[in-house]
């Protein structure tokens, strides 16, 4: 029972904040436009500041860059993307691009970070998890959606792939990580007033992000029943199969505690809402994407709680 309560304390507050956002959307004048503005503000300002502070507060000269964990996140993310893509190419007749993206892409910088913070306080390993996964998330989302687009023949593939690299280099999240790492490694001391301001900004990232997710959530209206079987298959891969594959591998390689939990929430978290925007912008209908977002958001509180319970029960976190 103690392990189960421990698991609930890690996940339930986050999904209650999402539920609060959804209730605000349904019961008040707060509309999805507000969520869109929040998303832009979080992506451009608060999340980069949070990741900057996470890196800034790590003594990189003393602790190193945690190359082993970062490399593990990078390699396993790459394997998961290519594996799902290969499966989709062999077994799906259409919707390959959407299926692949929703099958691998989590919100590691927000929801995953919030779960880790609930358990360990300062999410020490989140910056390294983001470095190892987010650039691949973004690059392959553009590449796969481009190559598997219904209008693929008429699109400028070379231009889009080049655009993917530019977007990664100019991504505020990546910029925040890099700047934070440089300031930490070079031991650049920020003025106390500026440091406290950045801390205040970083503190609003998680609650605002989760409430915004709830406000933007369309509920069962976004669930396409005609695609339910395919949506369920993608959700099973996202929430169950990937964690079952890569958490034991992480354990076998000697990762423990926060490292194991980070791997779990990176692979077992719900599909990020950004997938829908990406799919629509790359010439896809987005019906499968929205369905998987709904399913994984509804089911992940149960699967993540049970998975965290398992790790806690066996004394791994």
LOLOLUM-785077 format. One line per field, with one value per residue (C-alpha): chain; x, y, z. Coordinates in steps of 0.2 Angstrom, whole numbers, plus 5000, padded with zeros to 4 digits. Example, Ala and Ser with C-alpha at 12.3 -4.5 7.8 and 13.67 -1.06 7.14 Angstrom:
REM residues 2
kette = A:A
xx = 5062:5068
yy = 4978:4995
zz = 5039:5036
END
This chain:
REM residues 317
kette = A:A:A:A:A:A:A:A:A:A:A:A:A:A:A:A:A:A:A:A:A:A:A:A:A:A:A:A:A:A:A:A:A:A:A:A:A:A:A:A:A:A:A:A:A:A:A:A:A:A:A:A:A:A:A:A:A:A:A:A:A:A:A:A:A:A:A:A:A:A:A:A:A:A:A:A:A:A:A:A:A:A:A:A:A:A:A:A:A:A:A:A:A:A:A:A:A:A:A:A:A:A:A:A:A:A:A:A:A:A:A:A:A:A:A:A:A:A:A:A:A:A:A:A:A:A:A:A:A:A:A:A:A:A:A:A:A:A:A:A:A:A:A:A:A:A:A:A:A:A:A:A:A:A:A:A:A:A:A:A:A:A:A:A:A:A:A:A:A:A:A:A:A:A:A:A:A:A:A:A:A:A:A:A:A:A:A:A:A:A:A:A:A:A:A:A:A:A:A:A:A:A:A:A:A:A:A:A:A:A:A:A:A:A:A:A:A:A:A:A:A:A:A:A:A:A:A:A:A:A:A:A:A:A:A:A:A:A:A:A:A:A:A:A:A:A:A:A:A:A:A:A:A:A:A:A:A:A:A:A:A:A:A:A:A:A:A:A:A:A:A:A:A:A:A:A:A:A:A:A:A:A:A:A:A:A:A:A:A:A:A:A:A:A:A:A:A:A:A:A:A:A:A:A:A:A:A:A:A:A:A:A:A:A:A:A:A
xx = 5000:5014:5022:5005:5002:5019:5015:4999:5008:5019:5006:4989:4993:4999:4983:4972:4980:4976:4958:4957:4961:4948:4935:4940:4937:4920:4913:4920:4924:4942:4944:4957:4964:4971:4979:4987:4994:5000:5009:5018:5023:5029:5039:5047:5050:5046:5052:5069:5072:5068:5080:5093:5091:5092:5108:5115:5113:5123:5142:5146:5165:5162:5148:5153:5140:5132:5137:5131:5113:5112:5119:5106:5092:5098:5101:5085:5075:5083:5079:5061:5058:5066:5058:5040:5043:5049:5034:5022:5030:5027:5010:5001:4993:4991:4993:5011:5018:5005:5006:5025:5025:5012:5020:5036:5034:5031:5031:5048:5052:5035:5025:5040:5050:5035:5033:5052:5051:5037:5047:5065:5063:5075:5074:5093:5093:5079:5091:5101:5085:5080:5097:5096:5078:5071:5082:5078:5059:5059:5070:5061:5044:5047:5057:5044:5029:5037:5041:5025:5014:4999:5007:5025:5029:5025:5034:5052:5060:5078:5071:5061:5075:5086:5072:5072:5090:5088:5073:5083:5097:5085:5074:5072:5072:5089:5095:5091:5100:5115:5116:5113:5127:5139:5136:5138:5154:5162:5156:5148:5139:5123:5117:5106:5091:5092:5095:5079:5069:5074:5069:5052:5049:5054:5042:5027:5032:5025:5008:5004:5009:4998:4983:4985:4985:4968:4961:4966:4960:4946:4940:4931:4926:4943:4942:4939:4930:4934:4952:4950:4959:4974:4974:4973:4988:4998:4994:4999:5016:5018:5012:5017:5028:5042:5043:5044:5058:5069:5067:5074:5088:5092:5092:5104:5116:5117:5105:5095:5084:5080:5089:5076:5062:5067:5068:5051:5042:5052:5045:5028:5021:5006:5008:5012:4999:5011:5010:4993:5000:5015:5004:4992:5006:5014:4999:4991:4973:4978:4963:4974:4985:4971:4963:4980:4982:4965:4968:4986:4980:4966:4975:4992:4987:4984:4998:5011:5005:5006:5023:5030:5022:5031:5048:5045:5039:5055:5065:5072:5067
yy = 5000:5012:5010:5013:5029:5034:5031:5041:5055:5056:5056:5061:5080:5082:5075:5084:5100:5094:5090:5108:5116:5105:5110:5128:5127:5118:5129:5146:5159:5152:5146:5136:5152:5155:5138:5142:5158:5149:5136:5149:5158:5142:5136:5153:5159:5149:5132:5138:5147:5132:5121:5135:5135:5116:5116:5131:5124:5108:5109:5102:5103:5092:5081:5079:5080:5063:5056:5038:5043:5056:5043:5030:5042:5046:5029:5021:5036:5033:5014:5017:5029:5018:5002:5010:5017:5000:4992:5005:5003:4984:4983:4999:5004:5022:5034:5029:5046:5050:5033:5034:5051:5048:5031:5039:5057:5062:5078:5075:5093:5096:5081:5070:5083:5087:5068:5067:5084:5077:5062:5069:5088:5096:5086:5084:5073:5081:5092:5077:5067:5082:5084:5065:5065:5081:5085:5068:5070:5086:5081:5064:5072:5083:5070:5056:5067:5074:5057:5049:5064:5061:5075:5069:5070:5088:5094:5100:5086:5093:5110:5103:5092:5108:5117:5103:5106:5125:5123:5112:5125:5139:5129:5139:5123:5118:5136:5136:5120:5125:5142:5135:5122:5136:5147:5132:5126:5143:5147:5163:5170:5179:5194:5189:5199:5191:5174:5176:5182:5167:5156:5164:5162:5143:5139:5143:5132:5115:5121:5133:5120:5106:5118:5124:5105:5103:5119:5113:5095:5091:5076:5062:5073:5071:5052:5045:5029:5023:5023:5016:5000:5009:5022:5008:5000:5016:5019:5002:5005:5022:5018:5000:4992:5005:5006:4987:4987:5001:5002:4984:4988:5003:4993:4980:4994:4999:5014:5016:5028:5045:5038:5023:5034:5046:5032:5027:5043:5048:5032:5029:5047:5052:5058:5077:5089:5096:5081:5087:5104:5096:5083:5096:5108:5094:5089:5076:5075:5073:5062:5047:5060:5068:5050:5044:5060:5058:5039:5041:5056:5047:5030:5036:5041:5022:5015:5027:5025:5006:5007:5018:5007:4992:5001:5007:4990:4982:4996:5002:5021
zz = 5000:5004:4987:4979:4988:4984:4965:4967:4975:4960:4946:4953:4956:4938:4931:4943:4936:4918:4924:4932:4915:4907:4919:4917:4899:4900:4914:4911:4898:4897:4879:4869:4862:4880:4880:4863:4870:4885:4874:4865:4881:4889:4873:4870:4888:4903:4898:4891:4907:4917:4907:4908:4927:4928:4918:4927:4944:4939:4942:4925:4929:4944:4938:4920:4906:4912:4895:4898:4903:4888:4876:4882:4880:4862:4856:4863:4856:4839:4841:4846:4831:4818:4825:4825:4807:4801:4809:4801:4784:4784:4792:4788:4772:4776:4790:4793:4796:4810:4818:4820:4827:4840:4844:4850:4855:4873:4882:4891:4895:4904:4910:4912:4921:4933:4938:4942:4952:4962:4968:4968:4970:4958:4942:4940:4925:4915:4905:4900:4895:4885:4876:4872:4865:4860:4845:4838:4842:4832:4817:4814:4816:4802:4792:4794:4792:4776:4768:4773:4768:4756:4746:4748:4729:4728:4743:4743:4753:4754:4759:4773:4780:4780:4788:4801:4806:4807:4818:4830:4831:4834:4846:4862:4872:4865:4866:4885:4888:4879:4887:4904:4901:4895:4910:4922:4914:4913:4931:4926:4941:4938:4948:4962:4956:4939:4947:4958:4943:4933:4947:4949:4930:4930:4945:4934:4920:4926:4933:4919:4906:4914:4916:4898:4892:4901:4893:4876:4878:4867:4876:4868:4854:4846:4847:4830:4832:4814:4819:4836:4833:4825:4839:4852:4844:4844:4862:4868:4860:4868:4885:4888:4875:4875:4894:4895:4882:4888:4907:4909:4897:4908:4923:4915:4911:4929:4929:4946:4955:4946:4930:4929:4933:4919:4906:4912:4910:4894:4885:4895:4895:4885:4867:4867:4860:4848:4837:4831:4826:4817:4808:4801:4796:4786:4775:4786:4792:4810:4814:4820:4830:4839:4844:4851:4861:4869:4872:4880:4890:4897:4900:4905:4923:4926:4917:4924:4941:4940:4932:4945:4958:4951:4952:4969:4975:4969:4977:4961:4964
END
